Amino acid sequence: MFSVFGRWYKRKFSDPDAAMLLILILISSALLLLWGDMLMPVIVAAVIAYLLDWPVTQLNRVGLGRSPAVGLVLLCFILIMVLLAIGLVPVVTKQSVSLAQELPTIWQNAQSWLLTLPDKYPEYVQFSHIYEMMEGANQRLVDFGEQALSASIGSITSVAALLIYFILVPLMVFFMLKDKQYFTASISRILPKERRLIAQVGNEMNVQIANYIRGKVIEIIIVGAVSCVTFAIMDLRYALLLGVLVGLSVLIPYIGAAVVTIPVGVVAMFQWGISPEFWYLMVAYGIIQALDGNLLVPILFSEAVSLHPLYIIIAVLFFGGLWGFWGVFFAIPLATLVKAVVTAWSTSPEQLTASEKA
């Protein structure tokens, strides 16, 4: 047993480049686990700078200087965020408040409908089962309300952290974009000389994540816009709120689409009941999801992340449980990183040289 492990260790880590890659992964993981909360503004700024680097580079190619290009791109990005905050956020917030106010009525109607089931299906449903289920659901709703109230009170103290994001993050993004060459050279000096695998992983991640992020942004816009228009045409209440939720649900593959179906179905059933309008809406919603999964995703991500669906679901569950929202948000890039590391470790120097010559 130990001899097998020893041979595996020599085969994978006798190469100094592999050892340096392992050390870099361990150090980076330790920094994120120990100081991830404190470093989160820096990480967010780095992600935004990475996204905005492509338009800055394109402006450089047409002759605009680095600093003016950075200022122009950052100004456009801030204006877009402000327009979204002014035009979209208030409407979504208003619809969210209205939906929250109607939730007790929706739950009361659901209870009334559940109580009719024993009369309709006495062989399968008993009153005692319905009462036990409703009592458990009511207790969970009370617990959820208490948690939401405590979270809202606790969020008041996070105003200072919000100011940090609004003030310091744009400044950090500006300097990261403006002095990109300086920071790249500084990081290069810190890294060890044995960095063949580190460079291989970095190059693969750069191509994969750039394609993934661009495709995901386009997918969110298309799916969200089509959902909003469809819901509005069918006169569904809270059309904008539900459309935004459907658009954002694509951030979490498979799981997001399944979760967001619940509010869409609940609102439609509360508005129309089990009627033809309800089924028309659900069919339209199913068509949107089908077109997204079978047409839009293959077109947008044909050259992006090539991960099996099972690996994606495992990554969402694992990184989401580890880092919450940010873990879910970065689950696929992190899974891509794991895949790139495994590929790099599985590639010997001789194989890499042969592939480069080919």
Residue pairs with C-beta under 8 A, 6 or more apart in sequence:
12 18
12 345
13 19
13 22
15 197
15 348
15 349
16 194
17 194
17 195
17 196
17 197
17 198
17 349
18 197
18 344
18 345
19 194
20 192
20 194
20 195
20 197
20 198
21 195
21 197
21 198
21 201
21 341
21 344
21 345
24 191
24 198
25 341
31 39
32 39
36 43
36 323
40 326
41 164
41 165
41 168
41 169
41 172
42 172
44 165
44 169
45 168
45 169
45 172
45 173
45 176
46 176
48 77
48 169
48 173
49 172
49 173
49 176
49 177
49 180
50 209
50 213
51 213
52 73
52 74
52 77
52 173
52 177
53 177
53 180
54 210
54 214
55 69
55 73
56 66
56 69
56 70
56 73
56 177
59 68
59 69
59 72
59 73
60 66
60 69
64 72
66 178
67 178
70 174
70 177
70 178
71 174
73 177
74 170
74 173
74 174
74 177
78 170
88 240
88 244
91 240
91 241
92 240
92 241
92 244
95 238
95 240
95 241
96 241
98 238
99 238
99 241
99 267
102 270
105 270
106 266
106 270
107 141
109 270
111 134
114 130
114 133
114 134
115 127
115 130
117 125
117 130
118 125
118 126
118 127
118 130
176 183
191 198
196 349
196 352
197 344
197 345
197 347
200 340
200 344
200 347
200 352
201 337
201 340
201 341
201 344
204 340
204 343
204 344
205 333
205 336
205 337
205 340
208 304
208 305
208 333
208 336
208 340
209 333
209 336
211 301
211 303
211 304
211 305
212 301
212 304
212 305
212 332
212 333
212 336
215 300
215 301
215 304
216 250
216 251
216 300
218 300
219 250
219 292
219 296
219 297
219 300
220 247
220 248
220 250
220 251
221 247
222 296
223 246
223 247
223 250
223 288
223 292
223 296
224 243
224 244
224 246
224 247
224 248
225 243
225 247
226 288
227 242
227 243
227 246
227 247
227 285
227 288
228 239
228 240
228 243
228 244
228 247
229 243
230 243
230 284
230 285
230 288
231 239
231 240
231 242
231 243
231 281
232 239
232 240
232 243
234 277
234 280
234 281
234 284
236 242
236 267
236 268
236 271
236 281
237 267
237 271
238 267
242 260
242 263
242 264
242 267
245 260
245 263
245 264
246 260
246 264
246 285
246 288
248 256
249 256
249 257
249 259
249 260
250 256
250 257
250 292
251 328
251 329
252 259
252 316
252 328
252 331
253 309
253 312
253 313
253 316
253 332
254 309
254 312
254 313
255 313
255 316
257 289
257 292
257 293
261 285
264 281
264 282
264 285
265 282
268 277
268 278
268 281
268 282
269 278
272 278
272 281
305 332
305 335
305 336
307 315
307 332
307 335
307 336
307 339
311 335
311 339
312 331
312 332
312 335
314 335
315 331
315 332
315 334
315 335
315 338
316 328
316 331
316 332
318 327
318 331
319 327
319 328
319 330
319 331
319 334
319 335
320 327
320 328
320 331
321 327
323 330
327 334
